[in-house]
Amino acid sequence: MNNSKTNTGTGLLIGTRPVLEALESGKEIDKIMIQKGLKSPTFQELWHVIKKYDAPFQYVPIEKLNRITRKNHQGVIAFTAAVEFQNIEEVIARCYENGEDPLILLLDRVTDVRNFGAISRTAECTGVHGIVIPTRNSAPVNFDALKTSAGALSHIPVCREMNLKDTIKFLKESGLKVVGCTEKTETLLYDADLSGPTCIIMGSEEDGISPEYLKLCDATVKLPMFGKIGSLNVSVATGALLYEVIRQRRS
């Protein structure tokens, strides 16, 4: 059976063999969609490689794959990432080597690609040294995200981590103050010390920051709200918080 060709223009990989070869070659994969119940011998080979590289995947009905492409997808479609993911340990080390206080932005379950792109654009403009996202339950780092970020994702390191809890602990051990932005606090962002090495955690608009991550925060802050609507868009809130970091650091 012939495998479908790779559609490099859209960042789409179609068919079992192209996805397998992309993983083995070290190509950054944003997400792999697998038809539910797939059990072919070729897929078993791919499955071994997926687990080997901890590649993000999800099972979907065949109808979803058919909506994406009419080509012979063999039950497997993957989307390539628009950026090369970096290592958070190296990002932090580079900051200290350059004599800079690290400023890291960690996004917990921010799944909308437009919000992610807008956040990335603001992060790059405000001097954030790296953005941390989870392997699953995160917006795709695809070409739409790159476009929405106005190209910022080409200039700011993005670190994709399997275990955000371990990552937060590493950042704390590396001397960063971890600050969570949440409505479940009385402290305004203006009253918190954001001037030193800092990691800002932003959560999803629906559920906020996961409770297990909130417990690890050294401080929690909120933005003042005077209207009748209870919350801001996450990209707007991130922008307000990052510019307060800039104000304090310049002071």
Accessible surface in RSA format (square Angstrom, percent):
REM  Atomic radii and reference values for relative SASA: ProtOr
REM  Chains: A
REM  Algorithm: Lee & Richards
REM  Probe-radius: 1.40
REM  Slices: 20
REM RES _ NUM      All-atoms   Total-Side   Main-Chain    Non-polar    All polar
REM                ABS   REL    ABS   REL    ABS   REL    ABS   REL    ABS   REL
RES MET A   1   192.45  99.7 109.76  72.6  82.69 196.9 114.58  97.4  77.87 103.2
RES ASN A   2   134.61  92.8 123.08 118.9  11.53  27.8  31.94  76.9 102.67  99.2
RES ASN A   3    56.45  38.9  39.69  38.4  16.75  40.3  10.46  25.2  45.99  44.5
RES SER A   4    14.03  11.9   3.21   4.3  10.82  24.9   9.51  20.3   4.52   6.3
RES LYS A   5   162.09  79.1 158.82  97.5   3.27   7.8 103.22  92.9  58.87  62.7
RES THR A   6    55.48  39.5  33.22  33.7  22.26  53.0  19.61  26.3  35.87  54.2
RES ASN A   7    50.42  34.8  44.32  42.8   6.10  14.7   7.52  18.1  42.90  41.5
RES THR A   8   107.08  76.2  86.64  87.8  20.44  48.7  60.55  81.3  46.53  70.3
RES GLY A   9    73.19  90.3   0.00   N/A  73.19  90.3  39.56 108.6  33.63  75.3
RES THR A  10    85.85  61.1  64.79  65.7  21.06  50.2  70.60  94.8  15.26  23.1
RES GLY A  11     3.96   4.9   0.00   N/A   3.96   4.9   3.22   8.8   0.74   1.7
RES LEU A  12    16.58   9.2  16.11  11.5   0.47   1.2  16.11  11.3   0.47   1.3
RES LEU A  13     4.05   2.3   4.05   2.9   0.00   0.0   4.05   2.8   0.00   0.0
RES ILE A  14     2.12   1.2   2.12   1.6   0.00   0.0   2.12   1.5   0.00   0.0
RES GLY A  15     0.00   0.0   0.00   N/A   0.00   0.0   0.00   0.0   0.00   0.0
RES THR A  16     3.58   2.5   3.58   3.6   0.00   0.0   0.49   0.7   3.09   4.7
RES ARG A  17    75.31  31.6  75.31  38.4   0.00   0.0  20.42  27.9  54.89  33.3
RES PRO A  18    16.28  11.9   9.86   9.0   6.42  23.3  13.84  11.4   2.44  15.1
RES VAL A  19     0.00   0.0   0.00   0.0   0.00   0.0   0.00   0.0   0.00   0.0
RES LEU A  20    10.22   5.7  10.22   7.3   0.00   0.0  10.22   7.2   0.00   0.0
RES GLU A  21    98.79  56.7  93.92  71.1   4.87  11.6  35.02  67.7  63.77  52.1
RES ALA A  22     7.90   7.3   2.95   4.5   4.96  11.3   7.41  10.4   0.50   1.3
RES LEU A  23     9.94   5.5   6.87   4.9   3.07   7.7   7.17   5.0   2.78   7.5
RES GLU A  24    82.88  47.6  58.64  44.4  24.25  57.7  27.21  52.6  55.68  45.5
RES SER A  25    90.86  76.8  47.95  64.0  42.91  98.8  51.09 108.8  39.77  55.7
RES GLY A  26    58.03  71.6   0.00   N/A  58.03  71.6  33.92  93.1  24.12  54.0
RES LYS A  27   102.39  50.0  86.67  53.2  15.73  37.4  43.33  39.0  59.07  62.9
RES GLU A  28    47.57  27.3  43.35  32.8   4.23  10.1  15.14  29.3  32.43  26.5
RES ILE A  29     3.80   2.2   1.74   1.3   2.06   5.0   1.74   1.3   2.06   5.6
RES ASP A  30    11.42   8.0   5.76   5.7   5.65  13.4   0.00   0.0  11.42  11.4
RES LYS A  31    58.19  28.4  58.19  35.7   0.00   0.0  25.45  22.9  32.74  34.9
RES ILE A  32     0.00   0.0   0.00   0.0   0.00   0.0   0.00   0.0   0.00   0.0
RES MET A  33     8.34   4.3   8.34   5.5   0.00   0.0   8.34   7.1   0.00   0.0
RES ILE A  34     0.00   0.0   0.00   0.0   0.00   0.0   0.00   0.0   0.00   0.0
RES GLN A  35    43.28  24.2  43.28  31.6   0.00   0.0   2.03   4.3  41.24  31.3
RES LYS A  36   125.50  61.2 111.96  68.7  13.54  32.2  62.92  56.6  62.58  66.7
RES GLY A  37    61.20  75.5   0.00   N/A  61.20  75.5  34.72  95.3  26.48  59.3
RES LEU A  38    33.62  18.7  22.26  15.9  11.36  28.5  24.79  17.4   8.83  23.8
RES LYS A  39   165.10  80.5 144.22  88.5  20.88  49.7  87.37  78.6  77.73  82.8
RES SER A  40    47.58  40.2  38.39  51.2   9.19  21.2  38.91  82.9   8.66  12.1
RES PRO A  41   116.89  85.2 104.37  95.1  12.52  45.5 109.67  90.5   7.22  44.9
RES THR A  42    50.80  36.1  47.32  48.0   3.49   8.3  16.91  22.7  33.89  51.2
RES PHE A  43     8.57   4.3   8.57   5.3   0.00   0.0   8.57   5.2   0.00   0.0
RES GLN A  44    89.80  50.2  83.01  60.7   6.80  16.2  39.95  85.0  49.85  37.8
RES GLU A  45    80.46  46.2  71.95  54.4   8.51  20.3  36.61  70.8  43.85  35.8
RES LEU A  46     0.00   0.0   0.00   0.0   0.00   0.0   0.00   0.0   0.00   0.0
RES TRP A  47    67.38  27.0  67.38  32.6   0.00   0.0  44.38  23.7  23.00  37.3
RES HIS A  48   126.09  68.9 121.46  84.4   4.64  11.9  80.71  83.2  45.38  52.8
RES VAL A  49     4.98   3.3   4.98   4.5   0.00   0.0   4.98   4.3   0.00   0.0
RES ILE A  50     1.25   0.7   0.98   0.7   0.27   0.7   0.98   0.7   0.27   0.7
RES LYS A  51   110.85  54.1  98.17  60.2  12.68  30.2  57.12  51.4  53.73  57.2
RES LYS A  52   125.07  61.0  89.29  54.8  35.78  85.2  63.74  57.4  61.33  65.3
RES TYR A  53    95.97  44.8  70.89  40.3  25.08  65.3  61.92  46.5  34.05  42.0
RES ASP A  54    78.74  55.2  66.37  66.1  12.36  29.2  13.07  30.8  65.67  65.5
RES ALA A  55     5.95   5.5   1.92   3.0   4.03   9.2   4.97   7.0   0.98   2.6
RES PRO A  56     5.74   4.2   5.74   5.2   0.00   0.0   5.74   4.7   0.00   0.0
RES PHE A  57    36.53  18.3  25.93  16.1  10.60  27.6  26.36  16.0  10.16  29.1
RES GLN A  58    63.01  35.2  58.86  43.0   4.15   9.9  23.81  50.7  39.20  29.7
RES TYR A  59   100.84  47.1  83.66  47.6  17.19  44.7  65.60  49.3  35.24  43.4
RES VAL A  60     3.71   2.4   3.52   3.2   0.19   0.5   3.71   3.2   0.00   0.0
RES PRO A  61    60.11  43.8  56.71  51.7   3.40  12.3  60.11  49.6   0.00   0.0
RES ILE A  62    69.73  39.7  67.33  50.2   2.40   5.8  67.33  48.5   2.40   6.5
RES GLU A  63    99.38  57.1  97.64  73.9   1.74   4.2  52.28 101.1  47.10  38.5
RES LYS A  64    68.61  33.5  68.56  42.1   0.05   0.1  32.20  29.0  36.41  38.8
RES LEU A  65     0.00   0.0   0.00   0.0   0.00   0.0   0.00   0.0   0.00   0.0
RES ASN A  66    72.16  49.8  62.72  60.6   9.44  22.7  23.34  56.2  48.82  47.2
RES ARG A  67   180.05  75.6 142.37  72.6  37.69  89.7  77.57 106.0 102.49  62.1
RES ILE A  68    60.65  34.5  31.02  23.1  29.63  71.4  37.06  26.7  23.59  64.0
RES THR A  69    14.72  10.5   6.83   6.9   7.89  18.8  10.10  13.6   4.62   7.0
RES ARG A  70   241.87 101.6 202.11 103.0  39.75  94.6  79.70 108.9 162.17  98.3
RES LYS A  71   107.17  52.3  95.20  58.4  11.98  28.5  74.75  67.3  32.42  34.5
RES ASN A  72    73.78  50.9  60.19  58.2  13.59  32.7  38.34  92.3  35.44  34.3
RES HIS A  73    13.85   7.6  12.86   8.9   0.99   2.5   8.36   8.6   5.48   6.4
RES GLN A  74    45.47  25.4  23.34  17.1  22.14  52.7  25.02  53.3  20.46  15.5
RES GLY A  75     1.08   1.3   0.00   N/A   1.08   1.3   0.02   0.1   1.06   2.4
RES VAL A  76     0.00   0.0   0.00   0.0   0.00   0.0   0.00   0.0   0.00   0.0
RES ILE A  77     0.00   0.0   0.00   0.0   0.00   0.0   0.00   0.0   0.00   0.0
RES ALA A  78     0.00   0.0   0.00   0.0   0.00   0.0   0.00   0.0   0.00   0.0
RES PHE A  79    47.60  23.8  47.60  29.5   0.00   0.0  47.60  28.9   0.00   0.0
RES THR A  80     7.90   5.6   7.06   7.2   0.84   2.0   3.59   4.8   4.31   6.5
RES ALA A  81    13.66  12.6   0.00   0.0  13.66  31.1   0.00   0.0  13.66  36.2
RES ALA A  82    22.44  20.6   0.00   0.0  22.44  51.1   1.96   2.8  20.48  54.3
RES VAL A  83    20.55  13.5   8.85   8.0  11.70  28.2  19.45  16.9   1.09   3.0
RES GLU A  84   134.02  76.9 120.12  90.9  13.90  33.1  34.58  66.9  99.44  81.2
RES PHE A  85    28.25  14.1  13.01   8.1  15.24  39.7  13.21   8.0  15.04  43.1
RES GLN A  86    74.12  41.4  61.07  44.6  13.05  31.1  22.07  47.0  52.04  39.5
RES ASN A  87    69.98  48.3  62.96  60.8   7.02  16.9  15.91  38.3  54.07  52.3
RES ILE A  88     2.30   1.3   2.27   1.7   0.03   0.1   2.27   1.6   0.03   0.1
RES GLU A  89    84.29  48.4  79.91  60.5   4.38  10.4  40.69  78.7  43.59  35.6
RES GLU A  90   107.81  61.9 103.08  78.0   4.73  11.3  35.24  68.2  72.56  59.2
RES VAL A  91     2.66   1.8   2.16   2.0   0.51   1.2   2.16   1.9   0.51   1.4
RES ILE A  92     5.59   3.2   5.59   4.2   0.00   0.0   5.59   4.0   0.00   0.0
RES ALA A  93    46.46  42.7  38.98  60.2   7.48  17.0  45.93  64.7   0.53   1.4
RES ARG A  94    98.56  41.4  97.63  49.8   0.93   2.2  50.96  69.7  47.60  28.8
RES CYS A  95     5.09   3.9   3.39   3.8   1.71   4.0   1.42   3.6   3.67   4.0
RES TYR A  96    93.69  43.7  76.65  43.6  17.05  44.4  74.15  55.7  19.54  24.1
RES GLU A  97   143.47  82.4 103.17  78.1  40.30  96.0  48.35  93.5  95.12  77.7
RES ASN A  98    97.39  67.2  66.41  64.2  30.98  74.6  18.43  44.4  78.96  76.3
RES GLY A  99    72.46  89.4   0.00   N/A  72.46  89.4  37.87 103.9  34.59  77.5
RES GLU A 100    78.71  45.2  71.75  54.3   6.96  16.6  26.75  51.7  51.97  42.4
RES ASP A 101    65.18  45.7  57.97  57.7   7.21  17.1   5.64  13.3  59.54  59.4
RES PRO A 102     0.00   0.0   0.00   0.0   0.00   0.0   0.00   0.0   0.00   0.0
RES LEU A 103     3.38   1.9   3.38   2.4   0.00   0.0   3.38   2.4   0.00   0.0
RES ILE A 104     0.20   0.1   0.00   0.0   0.20   0.5   0.03   0.0   0.16   0.4
RES LEU A 105     0.18   0.1   0.17   0.1   0.01   0.0   0.18   0.1   0.00   0.0
RES LEU A 106     0.00   0.0   0.00   0.0   0.00   0.0   0.00   0.0   0.00   0.0
RES LEU A 107     1.51   0.8   1.29   0.9   0.22   0.5   1.29   0.9   0.22   0.6
RES ASP A 108     3.02   2.1   3.02   3.0   0.00   0.0   0.00   0.0   3.02   3.0
RES ARG A 109    66.22  27.8  63.75  32.5   2.47   5.9  31.68  43.3  34.54  20.9
RES VAL A 110     5.68   3.7   2.29   2.1   3.39   8.2   4.61   4.0   1.07   2.9
RES THR A 111    79.61  56.6  65.66  66.6  13.95  33.3  36.02  48.4  43.60  65.9
RES ASP A 112    50.41  35.3  42.76  42.6   7.64  18.1  23.52  55.4  26.88  26.8
RES VAL A 113    35.82  23.6  33.16  30.0   2.66   6.4  33.16  28.8   2.66   7.2
RES ARG A 114   165.24  69.4 163.19  83.2   2.05   4.9  61.02  83.4 104.22  63.2
RES ASN A 115    22.74  15.7  22.33  21.6   0.40   1.0   0.40   1.0  22.33  21.6
RES PHE A 116     0.29   0.1   0.29   0.2   0.00   0.0   0.29   0.2   0.00   0.0
RES GLY A 117     0.00   0.0   0.00   N/A   0.00   0.0   0.00   0.0   0.00   0.0
RES ALA A 118    35.75  32.9  32.28  49.8   3.48   7.9  34.30  48.3   1.45   3.8
RES ILE A 119     0.06   0.0   0.00   0.0   0.06   0.1   0.06   0.0   0.00   0.0
RES SER A 120     0.00   0.0   0.00   0.0   0.00   0.0   0.00   0.0   0.00   0.0
RES ARG A 121   127.77  53.6 127.70  65.1   0.07   0.2  22.59  30.9 105.18  63.7
RES THR A 122    32.03  22.8  28.80  29.2   3.22   7.7   8.39  11.3  23.63  35.7
RES ALA A 123     0.00   0.0   0.00   0.0   0.00   0.0   0.00   0.0   0.00   0.0
RES GLU A 124    67.80  38.9  56.64  42.8  11.16  26.6   5.02   9.7  62.78  51.3
RES CYS A 125    85.33  64.5  51.83  57.8  33.50  78.7  16.48  41.8  68.85  74.2
RES THR A 126     9.88   7.0   0.00   0.0   9.88  23.5   2.05   2.8   7.82  11.8
RES GLY A 127    43.64  53.8   0.00   N/A  43.64  53.8  34.90  95.8   8.75  19.6
RES VAL A 128     9.80   6.4   0.08   0.1   9.72  23.4   0.08   0.1   9.72  26.4
RES HIS A 129    39.99  21.9  32.66  22.7   7.33  18.8  29.62  30.5  10.37  12.1
RES GLY A 130     0.00   0.0   0.00   N/A   0.00   0.0   0.00   0.0   0.00   0.0
RES ILE A 131     0.00   0.0   0.00   0.0   0.00   0.0   0.00   0.0   0.00   0.0
RES VAL A 132     0.00   0.0   0.00   0.0   0.00   0.0   0.00   0.0   0.00   0.0
RES ILE A 133     2.19   1.2   2.19   1.6   0.00   0.0   2.19   1.6   0.00   0.0
RES PRO A 134    14.51  10.6  14.42  13.1   0.09   0.3  14.42  11.9   0.09   0.6
RES THR A 135    16.72  11.9   6.37   6.5  10.36  24.7   3.25   4.4  13.48  20.4
RES ARG A 136   103.63  43.5  94.00  47.9   9.64  22.9  58.89  80.5  44.74  27.1
RES ASN A 137   103.40  71.3  88.87  85.9  14.53  35.0  12.02  28.9  91.38  88.3
RES SER A 138    26.55  22.4   5.18   6.9  21.37  49.2   3.74   8.0  22.82  32.0
RES ALA A 139     2.51   2.3   0.00   0.0   2.51   5.7   0.00   0.0   2.51   6.7
RES PRO A 140    36.73  26.8  33.38  30.4   3.35  12.2  36.73  30.3   0.00   0.0
RES VAL A 141     0.70   0.5   0.70   0.6   0.00   0.0   0.70   0.6   0.00   0.0
RES ASN A 142    29.26  20.2  29.26  28.3   0.00   0.0   8.73  21.0  20.52  19.8
RES PHE A 143    90.93  45.5  85.03  52.7   5.89  15.3  85.33  51.7   5.60  16.0
RES ASP A 144    89.40  62.6  86.66  86.3   2.74   6.5  13.49  31.7  75.91  75.7
RES ALA A 145     0.00   0.0   0.00   0.0   0.00   0.0   0.00   0.0   0.00   0.0
RES LEU A 146    40.35  22.5  39.82  28.5   0.53   1.3  39.82  28.0   0.53   1.4
RES LYS A 147   172.24  84.0 151.79  93.1  20.44  48.7 103.61  93.3  68.63  73.1
RES THR A 148    47.76  34.0  31.87  32.3  15.89  37.9  27.62  37.1  20.14  30.4
RES SER A 149     0.21   0.2   0.00   0.0   0.21   0.5   0.00   0.0   0.21   0.3
RES ALA A 150    64.51  59.3  25.27  39.0  39.25  89.3  38.03  53.6  26.48  70.2
RES GLY A 151    24.36  30.0   0.00   N/A  24.36  30.0  22.27  61.1   2.09   4.7
RES ALA A 152     7.76   7.1   4.26   6.6   3.50   8.0   7.58  10.7   0.17   0.5
RES LEU A 153     3.55   2.0   0.00   0.0   3.55   8.9   0.00   0.0   3.55   9.6
RES SER A 154    76.19  64.4  40.30  53.8  35.89  82.7  30.28  64.5  45.91  64.3
RES HIS A 155   137.02  74.9 102.46  71.2  34.55  88.4  67.19  69.3  69.82  81.2
RES ILE A 156     8.73   5.0   1.73   1.3   7.00  16.9   3.63   2.6   5.10  13.8
RES PRO A 157    22.58  16.5  20.90  19.1   1.68   6.1  22.24  18.4   0.34   2.1
RES VAL A 158     1.81   1.2   0.11   0.1   1.69   4.1   0.11   0.1   1.69   4.6
RES CYS A 159     0.00   0.0   0.00   0.0   0.00   0.0   0.00   0.0   0.00   0.0
RES ARG A 160    52.32  22.0  29.44  15.0  22.88  54.5   5.51   7.5  46.81  28.4
RES GLU A 161    35.97  20.7  35.17  26.6   0.81   1.9   0.94   1.8  35.03  28.6
RES MET A 162   107.29  55.6  76.66  50.7  30.63  72.9  76.09  64.7  31.20  41.3
RES ASN A 163    73.30  50.6  65.73  63.5   7.57  18.2  20.80  50.1  52.50  50.7
RES LEU A 164     5.44   3.0   3.06   2.2   2.38   6.0   3.06   2.2   2.38   6.4
RES LYS A 165    78.50  38.3  78.39  48.1   0.11   0.3  27.46  24.7  51.05  54.4
RES ASP A 166    81.65  57.2  75.89  75.5   5.76  13.6  26.92  63.3  54.73  54.6
RES THR A 167     7.90   5.6   3.73   3.8   4.17   9.9   4.08   5.5   3.82   5.8
RES ILE A 168     0.00   0.0   0.00   0.0   0.00   0.0   0.00   0.0   0.00   0.0
RES LYS A 169    87.12  42.5  85.50  52.5   1.62   3.9  44.51  40.1  42.61  45.4
RES PHE A 170    52.89  26.5  51.57  31.9   1.32   3.4  52.37  31.7   0.52   1.5
RES LEU A 171     0.00   0.0   0.00   0.0   0.00   0.0   0.00   0.0   0.00   0.0
RES LYS A 172    68.48  33.4  52.08  32.0  16.40  39.0  39.89  35.9  28.58  30.4
RES GLU A 173   146.98  84.4 107.16  81.1  39.83  94.8  50.98  98.6  96.00  78.4
RES SER A 174    27.55  23.3  10.53  14.0  17.02  39.2  14.82  31.6  12.72  17.8
RES GLY A 175    49.55  61.1   0.00   N/A  49.55  61.1  33.86  92.9  15.68  35.1
RES LEU A 176     4.91   2.7   0.00   0.0   4.91  12.3   0.56   0.4   4.35  11.7
RES LYS A 177    69.98  34.1  64.95  39.9   5.03  12.0  48.48  43.6  21.49  22.9
RES VAL A 178     0.00   0.0   0.00   0.0   0.00   0.0   0.00   0.0   0.00   0.0
RES VAL A 179     0.11   0.1   0.11   0.1   0.00   0.0   0.11   0.1   0.00   0.0
RES GLY A 180     0.00   0.0   0.00   N/A   0.00   0.0   0.00   0.0   0.00   0.0
RES CYS A 181    19.99  15.1  10.91  12.2   9.08  21.3   0.00   0.0  19.99  21.6
RES THR A 182    16.51  11.7   7.62   7.7   8.90  21.2  10.57  14.2   5.94   9.0
RES GLU A 183   116.85  67.1  97.45  73.7  19.40  46.2  50.10  96.9  66.75  54.5
RES LYS A 184   162.99  79.5 128.00  78.5  34.99  83.3  99.52  89.6  63.47  67.6
RES THR A 185    18.90  13.4   7.67   7.8  11.23  26.8   9.94  13.4   8.96  13.5
RES GLU A 186   155.69  89.4 134.25 101.6  21.44  51.0  67.74 131.0  87.95  71.8
RES THR A 187    54.26  38.6  49.03  49.7   5.22  12.5  22.38  30.1  31.87  48.2
RES LEU A 188    52.23  29.1  52.02  37.2   0.21   0.5  52.02  36.5   0.21   0.6
RES LEU A 189     1.76   1.0   1.76   1.3   0.00   0.0   1.76   1.2   0.00   0.0
RES TYR A 190   118.17  55.2 100.68  57.3  17.49  45.5  65.64  49.3  52.54  64.8
RES ASP A 191   108.48  76.0  72.45  72.1  36.03  85.2  26.47  62.3  82.01  81.8
RES ALA A 192    13.86  12.7   4.20   6.5   9.67  22.0  10.83  15.3   3.03   8.0
RES ASP A 193    83.22  58.3  71.14  70.8  12.08  28.6  32.29  76.0  50.93  50.8
RES LEU A 194     0.00   0.0   0.00   0.0   0.00   0.0   0.00   0.0   0.00   0.0
RES SER A 195    47.16  39.8  39.63  52.9   7.53  17.3  20.77  44.2  26.38  37.0
RES GLY A 196    24.12  29.7   0.00   N/A  24.12  29.7  20.97  57.5   3.15   7.1
RES PRO A 197    34.83  25.4  32.87  30.0   1.96   7.1  32.87  27.1   1.96  12.2
RES THR A 198     1.38   1.0   1.38   1.4   0.00   0.0   0.00   0.0   1.38   2.1
RES CYS A 199     0.00   0.0   0.00   0.0   0.00   0.0   0.00   0.0   0.00   0.0
RES ILE A 200     0.15   0.1   0.15   0.1   0.00   0.0   0.15   0.1   0.00   0.0
RES ILE A 201     0.00   0.0   0.00   0.0   0.00   0.0   0.00   0.0   0.00   0.0
RES MET A 202     6.45   3.3   6.45   4.3   0.00   0.0   6.45   5.5   0.00   0.0
RES GLY A 203     7.53   9.3   0.00   N/A   7.53   9.3   0.48   1.3   7.05  15.8
RES SER A 204    11.42   9.6   6.08   8.1   5.34  12.3   6.58  14.0   4.84   6.8
RES GLU A 205    87.44  50.2  51.57  39.0  35.87  85.4  26.19  50.7  61.24  50.0
RES GLU A 206   145.02  83.3 108.37  82.0  36.65  87.3  63.69 123.2  81.32  66.4
RES ASP A 207    96.08  67.3  73.26  72.9  22.83  54.0  23.04  54.2  73.04  72.8
RES GLY A 208    28.07  34.6   0.00   N/A  28.07  34.6  25.75  70.7   2.32   5.2
RES ILE A 209     5.43   3.1   0.04   0.0   5.39  13.0   0.04   0.0   5.39  14.6
RES SER A 210    14.04  11.9  14.04  18.7   0.00   0.0   6.65  14.2   7.39  10.4
RES PRO A 211    92.50  67.4  90.57  82.6   1.93   7.0  92.13  76.1   0.37   2.3
RES GLU A 212    83.07  47.7  77.51  58.6   5.56  13.2  28.76  55.6  54.32  44.3
RES TYR A 213    25.53  11.9  25.53  14.5   0.00   0.0   1.36   1.0  24.17  29.8
RES LEU A 214    34.76  19.4  26.12  18.7   8.63  21.7  26.39  18.5   8.36  22.5
RES LYS A 215   174.69  85.2 138.75  85.1  35.94  85.6  90.58  81.5  84.11  89.6
RES LEU A 216    32.25  18.0  29.18  20.9   3.07   7.7  32.16  22.6   0.09   0.2
RES CYS A 217    21.41  16.2   0.36   0.4  21.05  49.5   0.36   0.9  21.05  22.7
RES ASP A 218    76.58  53.6  39.18  39.0  37.40  88.4  20.67  48.7  55.90  55.8
RES ALA A 219    32.49  29.9  22.40  34.6  10.09  22.9  32.49  45.8   0.00   0.0
RES THR A 220    38.42  27.3  32.76  33.2   5.66  13.5  17.02  22.9  21.40  32.4
RES VAL A 221     0.00   0.0   0.00   0.0   0.00   0.0   0.00   0.0   0.00   0.0
RES LYS A 222    54.42  26.5  53.59  32.9   0.83   2.0  20.63  18.6  33.79  36.0
RES LEU A 223    22.51  12.5  15.52  11.1   7.00  17.6  15.52  10.9   7.00  18.8
RES PRO A 224    39.13  28.5  23.00  21.0  16.13  58.6  27.25  22.5  11.88  73.9
RES MET A 225    79.21  41.0  47.18  31.2  32.04  76.3  43.42  36.9  35.79  47.4
RES PHE A 226   189.24  94.7 148.31  91.9  40.94 106.5 154.97  94.0  34.27  98.1
RES GLY A 227    62.76  77.4   0.00   N/A  62.76  77.4  35.63  97.8  27.13  60.8
RES LYS A 228   216.16 105.5 174.80 107.3  41.36  98.5 124.83 112.4  91.32  97.3
RES ILE A 229   135.15  76.9 129.09  96.2   6.06  14.6 133.12  95.9   2.03   5.5
RES GLY A 230    56.63  69.8   0.00   N/A  56.63  69.8  40.38 110.8  16.25  36.4
RES SER A 231    61.52  52.0  49.82  66.5  11.70  27.0  20.59  43.8  40.93  57.3
RES LEU A 232    73.19  40.8  55.93  40.0  17.26  43.4  59.32  41.7  13.87  37.3
RES ASN A 233    61.26  42.2  49.45  47.8  11.80  28.4  24.85  59.8  36.40  35.2
RES VAL A 234     8.74   5.8   6.42   5.8   2.33   5.6   8.74   7.6   0.00   0.0
RES SER A 235    18.28  15.4  14.26  19.0   4.02   9.3   2.96   6.3  15.32  21.5
RES VAL A 236    85.29  56.1  76.72  69.5   8.57  20.7  83.36  72.4   1.93   5.2
RES ALA A 237    11.52  10.6  11.52  17.8   0.00   0.0  11.52  16.2   0.00   0.0
RES THR A 238     0.13   0.1   0.13   0.1   0.00   0.0   0.13   0.2   0.00   0.0
RES GLY A 239    10.87  13.4   0.00   N/A  10.87  13.4  10.82  29.7   0.05   0.1
RES ALA A 240    43.74  40.2  25.97  40.1  17.78  40.4  36.84  51.9   6.91  18.3
RES LEU A 241     0.03   0.0   0.03   0.0   0.00   0.0   0.03   0.0   0.00   0.0
RES LEU A 242     0.18   0.1   0.18   0.1   0.00   0.0   0.18   0.1   0.00   0.0
RES TYR A 243   117.20  54.7 111.63  63.5   5.56  14.5  85.60  64.3  31.59  38.9
RES GLU A 244     8.58   4.9   5.06   3.8   3.52   8.4   3.93   7.6   4.66   3.8
RES VAL A 245     0.20   0.1   0.20   0.2   0.00   0.0   0.20   0.2   0.00   0.0
RES ILE A 246    46.01  26.2  44.54  33.2   1.47   3.5  46.01  33.1   0.00   0.0
RES ARG A 247   125.73  52.8 120.69  61.5   5.04  12.0  68.19  93.2  57.54  34.9
RES GLN A 248    27.41  15.3  18.37  13.4   9.04  21.5  13.68  29.1  13.74  10.4
RES ARG A 249    78.21  32.8  47.17  24.0  31.04  73.9  35.53  48.6  42.67  25.9
RES ARG A 250   203.52  85.5 165.17  84.2  38.35  91.3  50.46  69.0 153.06  92.8
RES SER A 251   115.96  98.0  46.07  61.5  69.89 161.0  56.37 120.0  59.59  83.5
END  Absolute sums over single chains surface
CHAIN  1 A    12680.0       9860.1       2819.9       6494.7       6185.3
END  Absolute sums over all chains
TOTAL         12680.0       9860.1       2819.9       6494.7       6185.3
